[in-house]
Structure formats: C-alpha cells, structure tokens
Amino acid sequence: MPPPAKRPAPFPAFLKLNGLHCLMIGGHGEAPQKAEALLKAGAILTIVAPKLSPELAALWPKWRAKWLQEHFKPHHLDGIWLVVSSLTDQETNARIYAEALGRNTFINVVDQPRFCNVIWPARVERSPISIAISTGGASPALAAHLKRQISDILPEQLGPFADWLAAARKRTSPLLPNLAARGHFWRALLENGLAEKYLAGEIQQAETMIQEALQQQAWK
C-alpha cells in the first residue's frame, strides 16, 4: 500500500495590512498578542467579543480599535480582509471558517489548524527585518523553540544595519548601470564582510568599502 500523499507545504509570504480591515473574534487567550501585531502592521481592527481580557481591554483604546461587545455573527465578516479567532469552541470556529471561505477571506484560528487558510508564524523582529518561522501547524512549540534559537543568533543592530544599507543602496543605484550590476555589487560587498564591519561598530570602514567598490566599478 503506497504511503499517504503529503499535503503541499504552505506558501510563505508577508502581508501588507496597512489600511485593511481585519477582525479579531474573541477577547481572551492569544487575542491581545495577535490584536497588537495586527494593529502594529497598520490594520483597521474590529474586535468582536462579549468581554475582553485585562490585557486586551487596555490595548484597544490605545490603538483606537473598534470593539463590538457581542457574539460573532456572519455579517461581522462583511468587508473583512483577514479574520483571527481566539475562540476555543470548535463548532463555532468551524462556522466562522465556512463563512470566511465563502467570502474569500483569509482566516487564522488559534491552535486549530484545520480551520485556517493562514498560518500565524513565530516571528523574530529586527525591524525592518522580520523572520517568520512555521512548522505548517505541526508543532507551534517547535516554532517557538526555533524562534528563541534564531533570536539568540541575530544581532540587535541588524535592523539599523538594514536601514543604513537601504540608504546606501539609494545613494549608489544611479552609479550602477542596471539591476544585475547592482545585485552583483551588493552581493560582493556582503560576501567580503560589509555586514561584519558595520555590526562591529566600524561604520566608517564599511562606508569606505562601498566607496572603494564604486571606484573599482567605474574602472570597468
């Protein structure tokens, strides 16, 4: 008998939620953390829950989220781009899932992957750098474990380095002839230790590396 076919792996992507309407169903459990993540991403958030946990009660006025003090009804999904449910009742979540699919709405249900078409990853943030980790719903604990390991490896200054690099790219792009040349230019610098220079606090030396590479480019 052949082994059962594996499900296709989820496709990893980062969502731009700024200005999009999102819905949080439930006011307890992981609702505060997930609501705050959506709000930080710029989502226009509505919370549907008869009661809120103390953490979420303190959060929603600060971010000016909308709170509907009632149980979920299908019309709450009208115009919603992404819905997250922190409810534990599987029957209710199955109904929410079916309603969301009928509207082509993305949905994540906490700890019930069969009712999700979006998997909420464990994340390591070094803004503007964001690393997402998913086990495809197999083990959230493993994803959290990997998050801790990766977080311990990544320097805190990695975010400022990315901002510095973005400014340098903008400044040097007009001096490089095309996309392929720009890609080769920056790959070579990073392979030759540009990041290590910056992260060691040797910012002027890192800048010198860029200027010397530009001079070499000009002679080609």
C-alpha positions in Angstrom: 0.0 0.0 0.0 1.5 3.3 -1.0 2.2 5.9 1.7 -0.4 8.7 2.1 0.3 11.7 -0.1 1.8 14.6 1.8 -0.1 17.9 1.9 1.5 20.7 -0.1 3.6 22.9 2.1 2.1 26.4 2.9 3.5 29.2 0.7 5.4 31.7 2.9 4.5 35.4 2.3 4.4 38.7 4.2 1.2 40.6 4.2 0.9 44.4 3.9 -2.1 45.0 6.2 -1.8 48.8 6.4 -5.3 50.3 5.9 -7.0 46.9 5.5 -10.0 45.8 7.6 -9.2 42.9 9.9 -11.4 41.1 12.5 -10.5 39.6 15.9 -13.1 37.2 17.3 -12.7 36.6 21.0 -11.2 38.7 23.7 -9.1 36.2 25.7 -6.2 33.7 25.2 -3.8 34.9 22.5 -6.2 37.7 21.4 -4.1 40.5 22.9 -0.9 39.5 21.3 -2.4 38.9 17.9 -4.5 42.0 18.0 -1.4 44.1 18.8 0.5 42.5 16.0 -2.3 43.4 13.5 -2.5 46.9 14.8 1.3 47.4 14.6 1.0 46.3 11.0 -1.4 49.2 10.3 -4.6 47.1 10.1 -8.0 48.7 10.8 -9.1 46.3 13.6 -12.6 45.4 14.8 -12.8 43.1 17.9 -15.9 41.0 18.4 -16.3 39.7 22.0 -18.8 40.0 24.8 -15.8 40.5 27.2 -12.2 41.4 26.9 -9.2 40.2 28.9 -7.5 42.9 31.0 -4.6 43.0 28.5 -6.9 43.5 25.5 -9.1 46.0 27.4 -6.0 48.1 28.0 -4.9 47.7 24.4 -7.9 48.6 22.2 -8.5 52.2 23.3 -4.8 53.0 22.9 -4.9 51.8 19.3 -8.4 53.1 18.6 -9.6 49.7 17.6 -13.3 49.1 17.4 -14.9 46.8 19.9 -18.3 45.2 19.3 -19.5 43.8 22.7 -21.4 40.9 21.3 -21.0 37.3 20.0 -19.9 36.6 16.4 -22.5 37.0 13.6 -21.8 36.3 9.9 -22.3 40.0 8.9 -19.2 40.8 11.0 -17.1 39.4 8.1 -18.5 41.9 5.6 -15.6 43.8 4.1 -13.0 42.0 6.2 -9.7 41.0 4.6 -8.3 38.8 7.4 -10.1 37.3 10.4 -8.4 35.8 13.5 -10.4 33.7 16.0 -9.1 33.1 19.5 -12.2 31.1 20.5 -11.7 27.5 21.7 -15.1 26.1 20.7 -14.6 24.0 17.5 -18.2 24.2 16.4 -18.2 28.0 16.4 -14.8 28.1 14.7 -16.0 25.7 12.0 -18.9 28.0 11.3 -16.6 31.1 11.2 -14.2 29.2 8.8 -17.0 28.3 6.5 -18.3 31.8 6.4 -14.8 33.2 5.8 -14.2 30.8 2.9 -17.5 31.8 1.4 -16.3 35.4 1.3 -12.7 34.6 0.1 -11.5 36.0 3.4 -8.2 34.9 5.0 -8.6 33.2 8.4 -6.4 32.1 11.2 -7.9 30.2 14.2 -5.6 29.8 17.2 -4.4 26.2 17.8 -6.9 24.8 15.3 -5.0 24.5 12.0 -7.8 22.7 10.2 -9.9 25.9 10.3 -7.0 28.0 8.9 -6.0 29.1 5.5 -3.4 31.4 7.1 -0.8 30.0 9.5 0.4 32.5 12.1 4.2 32.2 12.3 6.6 32.6 15.2 8.5 35.8 14.4 11.9 37.3 15.1 11.9 41.1 14.7 14.9 43.3 14.0 12.9 46.0 12.3 12.8 46.4 9.3 13.9 42.8 9.2 11.3 40.2 10.0 11.9 36.4 10.1 8.9 34.2 10.2 9.0 30.5 11.3 6.3 28.0 10.6 6.0 24.2 11.0 2.9 24.2 8.9 0.8 23.8 12.0 2.6 20.6 13.1 4.1 22.0 16.3 3.8 25.6 17.5 6.1 24.7 20.4 8.8 23.8 17.9 8.3 27.0 16.0 8.7 28.9 19.3 11.8 26.9 20.1 13.4 27.8 16.7 12.4 31.4 17.3 14.4 31.6 20.5 17.4 30.0 18.8 17.4 32.4 15.9 16.8 35.4 18.1 19.9 34.5 20.1 21.9 34.4 16.9 20.8 37.6 15.3 22.5 40.9 16.5 20.3 43.6 17.8 22.0 46.1 15.4 20.8 44.1 12.4 17.8 46.4 11.9 19.8 49.6 11.9 22.3 48.0 9.5 19.4 47.2 7.1 18.2 50.9 7.3 21.8 52.1 6.7 22.1 49.7 3.8 18.8 50.9 2.3 20.1 54.5 2.3 23.4 53.4 0.8 21.6 51.5 -2.0 19.5 54.6 -2.8 22.6 56.7 -3.0 24.7 54.3 -5.2 22.0 53.0 -7.5 22.4 55.8 -10.1 26.1 55.0 -10.3 25.5 51.3 -11.3 24.2 50.6 -14.8 21.5 48.0 -14.3 19.7 45.7 -11.9 22.2 42.8 -12.5 25.1 45.1 -11.8 23.5 46.4 -8.6 22.8 42.9 -7.4 26.4 41.7 -8.1 27.8 44.9 -6.4 26.0 44.3 -3.1 26.4 40.6 -3.0 30.2 41.0 -3.4 30.3 43.6 -0.6 28.3 41.4 1.8 30.4 38.4 1.0 33.5 40.4 1.7 32.4 41.4 5.2 30.4 44.6 4.9 27.8 43.5 7.5 30.5 42.4 9.9 32.2 45.8 9.7 29.0 47.6 10.4 27.9 45.3 13.2 31.3 45.6 14.8 30.8 49.4 15.0 33.2 50.1 12.2 30.7 52.2 10.2 33.2 54.4 8.6 35.2 51.4 7.4 32.0 49.9 6.0 31.4 53.2 4.1 35.0 53.1 2.8 34.3 49.6 1.5 31.4 50.9 -0.6 33.4 53.8 -1.9 36.3 51.6 -3.0 33.9 49.2 -4.7 32.3 52.0 -6.6 35.7 53.2 -7.7 36.6 49.7 -9.0 33.2 49.6 -10.8 34.0 52.9 -12.5 37.2 51.5 -14.0 35.4 48.5 -15.5 
